[in-house]
Each structure stands twice: as structure tokens, then as C-alpha cells.
Amino acid sequence: MKILGVDPGSTRAGYALIEKNGHVLKLLKSGLLKISSKDKNVRLLELSKSFSSLLKKTKPDYVAIEKIFFMKNIKTGIEVAQACGVLIMTAVSQKIPPMELAPSEVKLNITGLGNADKKLVADMVFKILKIPKRKALDDETDAIAIAIAASNQIKWLSTIDPVRNRARAARPKSP
């Protein structure tokens, strides 16, 4: 099963594709979707196109997106919420079930602490995946954490949510 984790933003979004086989997790790809337009409406279109292209290339079984919990700057919060909506709409349009996870839920799942700082989350991500630490932006390591946390919830969720099961079954399998 492949899960694409996304840390949404208004000018860039971190992403990470992991594969889960049984209890084994493997990082397949991670990076940033950079949005360059100054116009906030055009940025949403750019995000949709970039994300759609990423979904077609990576063919995930699920998309996991971090929920917006709290933003000090209301304007930024609205722009990030709009970006989340675009990401969800794009995933659904390609028949890929989306799921949203709260930041505290991701932190608790990865570190055991719902209020862990970004450094601890990043350190644990590399330990969980058993890969050497490398330099990465917070957006990217957060996306990896989101994908890992989602992978731990998907089996349980699919047993109680038949809509997700139907959407996944309706999706064409890659050759």
C-alpha cells in the first residue's frame, strides 16, 4: 500500500510517498511542491496542477493531509485552508481517498508526545524509517510524519468506513 503524506501551505507543500508492506515502511519519494505565483487565486490553480501531476506519477492508494488546527495569522490560515481544499478535491477527482490528521495526532503517533517539537518529529521519522538523517525542510519531514501516522490508521479506518473501501476498489490498478 502506498500513502502520500502532504503538509499543506499557501506557497509550498511538503510531500512524502511511503510504501507499507505488512509492518515494513519504506520512503519512496519526498520533496516540495513550490508555488511561484504572487496571485493567491493562481497559486491554488498551480497547486492543483502540480499535485495532480504528482498523484499521476506516484499512484498512491491514499492521500493523508495535515488538518489546520490553529493559525496566529488569520489571512495565512485562510490561504492554507483553501490549499487543503484544493488538495482534497484533486485527490477525490482522481478517486484517491483522502484523510486528514490533526498535527497533535501526527506528533503523538510519531513521538508518543502530542506536543512534540519539529526537531523531535524529524529525528523520529528517520529512526522509524531506519534511514540516515539528512537535511530537509520542516515541510518535507512533516509530510513524511503525516504519511507514517496515516499508515498506522488506515487498516483500522478501512474496516469501519465502507466509503473509503468502495473508492479504493473503484480505482483502476496500475499494470
N, C-alpha and C positions, 0 to 999 in steps of 0.2 A: 504494500500500500504506500502511495506517495502523498505527502502532505506539504502544501505550500503555505508557509507562515508569512504574514505580512505585518509590518509595523508602519501604519499609515502616517502620511504627513502631507502638508499642502505644497511643498516644493521638492520633496523627495520621499520615497518609501523604501524601507528595507524589505528584502525578501529572502527567504531560505527554503529550499526544497530538500526535504528529508525522505528517506525510504525506511519503512519499518517492516521487517520480516521477523515475525514472532516477537522476541524481546530485543532484537538487534536493530539499532538505529544507525543510519549512515547519512552523512551530509553529502548530497549530490551537487548542490549549487547554491551560492548565496551572493548577494550584491545589493545594489541600489538602483531603483528606477528614479532617474533625475528628471525633473520637470523644469524647463527653462523659461517658459513664457512669463511675462510680467502681468498679463491679464488673468485674473483669477478664474474667469469662465473658460478661457482657452486652456488653462492649466488642467482643469477637470477633463477636457477632451484629450489632452496629451496623456494624462494618467490612464484614461480608459484605453487608448490605443496601445500604449506601452504594456499595460497589464494584460490586455487581450493577446498581444503577441507573446508575452511570457507564458501565458496559460497554454497557448497552442504549441509552443516549443517544449514545455515541461510536462504537460498532460497529467496534472495531479488528480488524485481521487477526491481530495478535499482541499478547501482553502480555509485557513484559520487567520482571523483578523483581530488585532487588539482593539477592544472597546475603548471609547473615550470615557474616562472616568471623571476627570476634573482638569480644567484649564484655567490658569490665572487670567490669561488674556482672552476675553470673550470672542473677539474677532478671529483670533487664531483657532479657537475651539470650534467655531462655526465652519471655518475653512477645512479643518481636519475632519469634522463630521461629514461634510459634503464629499470629501475624498473617500471616506469609509463607504458612503452610499454608492459612489461610482464603483468601488472595488467589489462590493456585494452584487450590484447589478451586473457587472461584467462577468463575474463567476457564474451567477444564475443563468445568464444568457447563453453560457457555454455548458449548461447542465452540470456544473460542478457545485456540489453542496458547500455552502459557506457556513462557518461557525464563528462566533465571536467570543473572545475570552477577556475578562477583566484583567488589568495589569496585576492586581494583587493575587488573582487566581494563578497567573503565569509564574509570578515570583514564588508563591507557596509551592507550586508543583516542582519548580526547578531547584529551589534552595531550601525549602522547608520553612521559609520565613515570608509572610505576606507583605512585609515592608522592607525587603532586601534592597540594597542599592545596586546600581547598574554594574559596578565592578564585580560584585559577588555573583550576579546573574551571568555575566560574561565568563568569569572563571569557571563556574559550574557547567555552563554549556559545553566548554571544551573538555571538561572531565567526563561528562555524561557521554559525549560522542567518542571519547578516547582518541582525540586528535590533538596535535601540538597547538599551543596558544599561538595566535597570530594577530597582527594589528588589524583591527576592524572598527568601523564606526558603530556607535551605540544602536543605530537603526538596524544594522545588519545582525548584531548579536541578539538584539531584542527579537528580531524576526525568527532567528534560529530557536530561541527560547519558546516563542509562541508555537512554532511547529512541533517542538518536542512535547510541550504541555498538551497540545491538541491530540497528538498521537496517543497520549495516555488516557484521553477521554473518549476517543472515537468508538472503540469497541463497546463501551458501556452505552453511549448515546445511541448507537445504531440499533441496539436491542429494544430501546424504548421509543424510537422515533421512526415510524414506518415511512414518513415522507422523505426523509434522507435516504432510506433504503431504496425507495422507488426511483428517486432522482439518480442515484448511483447506478442502479440496474439499467436505467434507460440510456445512460451514457454509452456511446459506442466504444468498444475496446480497441486499443491500438494493436497493430499487427506485430 
